[in-house]
């Protein structure tokens, strides 16, 4: 005979987590979408809309953190981590655009892995931002994007990442290589040649 009480207890826990997971997927998906729209707004130069979208995404993530404080395993849910990563990416890009620096995010609970994953995505957004700047012949902004991309990769290389973060880091390096090409090509067109 099987010990049914034990099996039933596991089934109850599993069903409870499945309910939480569905709720997290829905709300995290909304937060992810808002963070993506914030990044898109920044590329269009609409910082006010970007800030609104980022704040809305942050509120959704904080609401999930509060709601499931007693079920901390939810933070390992892929959809939640993806939403936070996108939010981190948006916030760090916003910091760069508005202040020229990238700092800690302290107004929401974020794990080191999520922060690092979001940071790894920033060079890709810097590349997109630099393309827009290059179209306007804004040599200084392209140089700033390239310098920040190199600084990010220079810091991340010291971590010796594996698995998921290694993949993200490799993507960051590729984005920085593309940034350097944009900077070089713009310098040729602006008559600077290879000089800086």
C-alpha positions as CSV (number, residue, x, y, z in Angstrom):
1,X,0.0,0.0,0.0
2,X,1.1,3.6,-0.7
3,X,1.1,6.1,2.1
4,X,-1.8,8.3,0.7
5,X,-1.6,11.0,3.4
6,X,2.0,11.8,2.3
7,X,1.2,11.8,-1.4
8,X,-1.9,13.9,-0.8
9,X,0.1,16.5,1.1
10,X,2.6,16.7,-1.7
11,X,-0.2,17.1,-4.2
12,X,-1.8,19.9,-2.2
13,X,1.6,21.8,-2.1
14,X,2.1,21.2,-5.8
15,X,-1.4,22.5,-6.6
16,X,-0.9,25.6,-4.4
17,X,2.4,26.4,-6.2
18,X,0.8,25.9,-9.6
19,X,-1.8,28.5,-8.7
20,X,0.9,30.9,-7.5
21,X,2.9,30.2,-10.6
22,X,0.0,31.1,-12.9
23,X,-0.5,34.4,-11.1
24,X,3.2,35.2,-11.2
25,X,3.4,34.5,-15.0
26,X,0.5,36.8,-15.7
27,X,1.7,39.8,-13.6
28,X,5.4,39.3,-14.4
29,X,4.5,39.2,-18.1
30,X,2.8,42.6,-17.8
31,X,5.9,44.0,-15.9
32,X,8.2,42.6,-18.6
33,X,6.1,44.3,-21.3
34,X,6.2,47.6,-19.5
35,X,10.0,47.5,-19.1
36,X,10.4,46.7,-22.8
37,X,8.2,49.6,-23.7
38,X,10.3,51.8,-21.4
39,X,13.4,50.9,-23.3
40,X,11.7,51.5,-26.6
41,X,10.6,55.0,-25.3
42,X,14.2,55.8,-24.4
43,X,15.3,55.0,-27.9
44,X,12.6,57.3,-29.2
45,X,13.8,60.0,-26.8
46,X,10.7,60.0,-24.7
47,X,12.2,59.8,-21.2
48,X,8.9,60.9,-19.5
49,X,7.1,57.9,-20.9
50,X,10.1,55.6,-20.1
51,X,10.0,56.7,-16.5
52,X,6.3,56.1,-16.2
53,X,6.6,52.6,-17.7
54,X,9.6,51.7,-15.5
55,X,7.7,52.9,-12.3
56,X,4.7,50.8,-13.3
57,X,6.9,47.7,-13.9
58,X,8.6,48.3,-10.6
59,X,5.2,48.5,-8.7
60,X,4.1,45.2,-10.3
61,X,7.3,43.4,-9.2
62,X,7.1,44.9,-5.7
63,X,3.5,43.8,-5.5
64,X,4.5,40.2,-6.4
65,X,7.3,40.3,-3.8
66,X,4.9,41.4,-1.1
67,X,2.1,39.0,-2.1
68,X,4.3,36.0,-2.1
69,X,6.6,37.0,0.8
70,X,5.7,33.7,2.6
71,X,6.4,31.7,-0.6
72,X,9.9,32.8,-1.5
73,X,10.4,30.0,-4.0
74,X,8.4,32.2,-6.5
75,X,11.5,34.3,-7.1
76,X,13.0,31.4,-9.0
77,X,10.1,31.4,-11.4
78,X,11.5,32.1,-14.9
79,X,8.8,34.7,-15.9
80,X,9.5,36.7,-12.7
81,X,13.2,36.7,-13.2
82,X,12.8,37.7,-16.8
83,X,10.6,40.6,-15.8
84,X,13.1,41.8,-13.2
85,X,16.0,41.4,-15.7
86,X,14.2,43.6,-18.2
87,X,13.4,46.1,-15.5
88,X,17.1,46.2,-14.5
89,X,18.1,46.7,-18.1
90,X,15.7,49.6,-18.5
91,X,16.8,51.3,-15.2
92,X,20.5,51.0,-16.1
93,X,20.0,52.3,-19.6
94,X,18.0,55.2,-18.1
95,X,20.8,55.9,-15.6
96,X,23.3,56.1,-18.5
97,X,21.2,58.3,-20.7
98,X,20.2,60.7,-17.9
99,X,23.4,60.7,-15.7
100,X,26.1,59.0,-17.7
101,X,26.7,56.4,-14.9
102,X,25.4,53.0,-14.0
103,X,24.8,52.3,-10.3
104,X,23.1,50.0,-7.8
105,X,19.3,49.7,-7.8
106,X,18.2,49.9,-4.2
107,X,14.5,50.7,-4.3
108,X,13.5,47.1,-5.1
109,X,14.8,43.7,-4.0
110,X,17.0,42.3,-6.8
111,X,19.3,39.3,-6.6
112,X,22.9,39.6,-7.8
113,X,22.3,37.2,-10.6
114,X,19.3,39.2,-11.9
115,X,21.2,42.5,-11.7
116,X,24.2,41.0,-13.6
117,X,21.9,39.5,-16.2
118,X,20.3,42.9,-16.8
119,X,23.7,44.6,-16.8
120,X,24.9,42.1,-19.5
121,X,22.0,43.2,-21.7
122,X,22.8,46.9,-21.5
123,X,25.6,46.9,-24.1
124,X,23.0,45.6,-26.7
125,X,20.8,48.6,-25.9
126,X,23.9,50.9,-26.0
127,X,24.5,49.6,-29.5
128,X,21.0,50.5,-30.5
129,X,21.3,53.9,-28.9
130,X,24.6,54.5,-30.6
131,X,23.1,53.7,-34.0
132,X,20.5,56.4,-33.4
133,X,23.2,58.8,-32.3
134,X,25.3,57.9,-35.4
135,X,22.4,58.7,-37.7
136,X,22.4,62.2,-36.2
137,X,26.2,62.4,-36.5
138,X,26.4,62.6,-32.7
139,X,30.0,61.4,-32.4
140,X,30.3,62.3,-28.7
141,X,27.3,60.1,-27.8
142,X,28.6,57.2,-29.9
143,X,31.9,57.5,-28.0
144,X,30.1,57.6,-24.6
145,X,28.1,54.4,-25.5
146,X,31.2,52.6,-26.6
147,X,33.2,53.7,-23.5
148,X,30.3,52.5,-21.2
149,X,30.0,49.2,-23.1
150,X,33.7,48.6,-22.7
151,X,33.6,49.5,-19.0
152,X,30.7,47.1,-18.4
153,X,32.5,44.2,-20.2
154,X,35.7,45.1,-18.4
155,X,34.0,44.6,-15.0
156,X,32.0,41.6,-16.0
157,X,35.0,39.7,-17.4
158,X,36.3,39.4,-13.9
159,X,33.3,37.2,-12.8
160,X,34.3,34.1,-14.8
161,X,30.6,33.3,-15.5
162,X,29.2,29.9,-16.4
163,X,25.9,28.7,-17.9
164,X,23.2,31.4,-18.4
165,X,25.3,34.3,-17.3
166,X,28.1,33.2,-19.6
167,X,25.8,33.3,-22.5
168,X,24.6,36.8,-21.5
169,X,28.2,37.9,-21.1
170,X,29.2,36.6,-24.6
171,X,26.3,38.6,-26.0
172,X,27.5,41.7,-24.2
173,X,31.0,41.3,-25.7
174,X,29.4,40.9,-29.2
175,X,27.4,44.1,-28.7
176,X,30.6,46.0,-27.6
177,X,32.4,44.8,-30.8
178,X,29.5,46.2,-32.8
179,X,29.7,49.5,-30.9
180,X,33.4,49.8,-31.8
181,X,32.6,49.2,-35.4
182,X,30.0,52.0,-35.3
183,X,32.4,54.3,-33.6
184,X,35.1,53.5,-36.2
185,X,32.9,54.0,-39.2
186,X,31.5,57.3,-37.8
187,X,35.0,58.5,-37.3
188,X,35.9,57.8,-40.9
189,X,32.8,59.7,-42.1
190,X,33.4,62.6,-39.9
191,X,37.0,62.9,-41.2
192,X,38.7,61.9,-38.0
193,X,40.1,58.7,-39.5
194,X,41.3,56.4,-36.8
195,X,42.0,59.2,-34.4
196,X,40.0,59.8,-31.1
